[in-house]
């Protein structure tokens, strides 16, 4: 009988793969929500100027209403944590402002590509409503609970796969 030790990197990769759709719920562009689906490469911040001004303004309103800035803030926090560079607050504030401005421009292009003006307006109306605000207030807790559930399920699946493969080797 062959033994298959659980390698932490394999288990971590599987858990991450299973948890990504749960984490992606409302956190990333729709194309990132499923396994094996690649999001198209961003067109670039320069293309934000190509979006009709009225639609760009509506998208920016939607980004505020839907708390999309939290995604940018989370990216900045992760970068700051992973790059413990000595730097004063002025350095990080300048860099953060530049990143968040460019990130918002990227989101304008992405939302323009995926949604029409009527959809943008309907989504904004939804997120500005009481139920939309309630969903936004629960989104982080739901994502954390979903990630924990995905991790637990991933570990059970890894164990089941290993047990089944060991049983077949014994035959």
C-alpha positions in Angstrom: 0.0 0.0 0.0 1.4 3.4 -1.0 1.1 6.3 1.4 0.2 9.8 0.3 1.3 12.3 3.0 -0.7 15.5 3.0 1.6 18.2 1.9 0.7 21.6 3.3 1.2 23.4 0.0 -1.1 20.9 -1.8 -3.7 21.2 0.9 -3.4 25.0 1.0 -3.8 25.2 -2.8 -6.9 23.0 -2.7 -8.4 25.0 0.1 -7.7 28.2 -1.6 -9.2 26.9 -4.9 -12.4 25.9 -3.0 -12.6 29.1 -1.0 -12.0 31.5 -3.9 -15.6 31.4 -5.3 -16.9 32.2 -1.8 -14.4 35.0 -1.3 -15.1 36.3 -4.8 -18.8 36.8 -4.0 -19.1 40.6 -4.3 -15.4 41.1 -3.9 -14.0 40.7 -7.4 -15.1 40.9 -11.0 -17.6 38.2 -12.0 -15.0 36.4 -14.2 -13.0 35.5 -11.1 -15.9 33.8 -9.4 -15.4 30.3 -10.8 -12.6 27.8 -11.0 -10.7 27.6 -14.3 -12.1 30.9 -15.6 -9.7 33.6 -16.4 -10.5 37.3 -16.2 -9.5 39.2 -19.3 -6.5 41.4 -18.8 -7.3 44.9 -17.8 -7.3 47.4 -20.7 -5.4 50.0 -18.7 -6.2 53.2 -16.9 -5.7 55.2 -20.0 -8.9 53.6 -21.4 -11.0 55.1 -18.6 -11.0 58.3 -20.7 -12.7 56.4 -23.5 -15.7 55.7 -21.3 -18.5 58.1 -22.0 -18.3 60.8 -19.3 -22.0 60.3 -18.2 -21.5 56.6 -17.8 -18.1 57.0 -16.1 -19.8 59.3 -13.5 -22.6 56.7 -13.0 -20.0 53.9 -12.6 -18.1 56.0 -10.0 -21.4 56.5 -8.1 -22.0 52.8 -8.2 -18.5 52.1 -6.9 -19.2 54.4 -3.9 -22.6 52.9 -3.3 -21.3 49.3 -3.4 -18.3 50.0 -1.2 -15.9 48.9 -4.0 -13.2 51.1 -2.4 -12.9 48.4 0.3 -11.3 46.1 -2.3 -8.7 48.8 -3.1 -8.1 49.4 0.6 -7.6 45.7 1.2 -5.1 45.5 -1.7 -3.2 48.5 -0.3 -3.2 47.0 3.2 -1.8 43.7 1.9 0.9 45.4 -0.1 1.9 47.5 3.0 2.0 44.3 5.1 4.0 42.3 2.6 6.4 45.2 1.9 7.6 46.4 5.3 9.5 49.2 3.8 10.6 52.0 6.0 8.6 54.9 4.9 7.0 57.9 6.5 3.2 58.4 6.4 3.6 61.0 3.6 5.2 58.4 1.3 2.5 55.8 1.9 -0.3 58.3 1.7 1.0 59.6 -1.7 1.4 56.0 -3.0 -2.0 54.9 -1.7 -3.8 57.9 -3.3 -2.1 57.1 -6.6 -2.9 53.4 -6.5 -6.6 54.0 -5.5 -7.1 56.6 -8.2 -5.7 54.2 -10.9 -7.6 51.3 -9.4 -10.8 53.2 -9.6 -10.0 54.1 -13.3 -9.5 50.4 -14.0 -12.8 49.5 -12.4 -14.6 52.1 -14.5 -13.2 50.4 -17.6 -14.2 46.9 -16.3 -17.7 47.9 -15.3 -18.1 49.7 -18.6 -17.2 46.5 -20.5 -19.6 44.3 -18.5 -22.6 46.5 -17.8 -24.9 48.9 -19.8 -26.0 52.2 -18.4 -29.4 50.9 -17.3 -27.7 48.1 -15.4 -25.3 50.5 -13.7 -28.2 52.7 -12.6 -30.2 49.7 -11.4 -27.3 48.4 -9.4 -26.7 51.8 -7.9 -30.3 52.1 -6.9 -30.1 48.7 -5.3 -27.0 49.4 -3.3 -28.4 52.7 -2.1 -31.6 50.9 -0.9 -32.1 49.6 2.6 -31.7 45.9 1.5 -28.6 46.8 -0.6 -27.0 48.5 2.4 -27.9 45.5 4.6 -26.2 43.1 2.1 -23.1 45.3 2.1 -23.0 45.3 5.9 -23.1 41.5 6.0 -20.8 40.9 3.1 -17.5 40.6 5.1 -19.0 38.2 7.6 -20.6 36.1 4.8 -17.2 36.0 3.0 -15.4 34.9 6.2 -18.0 32.2 7.0 -17.9 31.0 3.4 -14.1 30.8 3.4 -14.1 28.8 6.7 -16.7 26.5 5.2 -14.7 26.1 2.0 -11.6 25.4 4.0 -13.3 22.7 6.1 -14.9 21.1 3.0 -11.5 21.2 1.3 -9.8 19.4 4.1 -12.6 16.7 4.2 -12.2 16.3 0.4 -8.4 15.9 0.7 -8.8 13.3 3.4 -11.5 11.4 1.4 -9.3 11.5 -1.8 -6.3 10.2 0.1 -8.3 7.4 1.9 -9.9 6.3 -1.4 -6.6 6.3 -3.3 -4.9 4.3 -0.5 -7.8 1.8 -0.6 -7.4 1.3 -4.4 -3.6 0.8 -3.9 -4.4 -2.0 -1.4 -6.4 -3.9 -3.9 
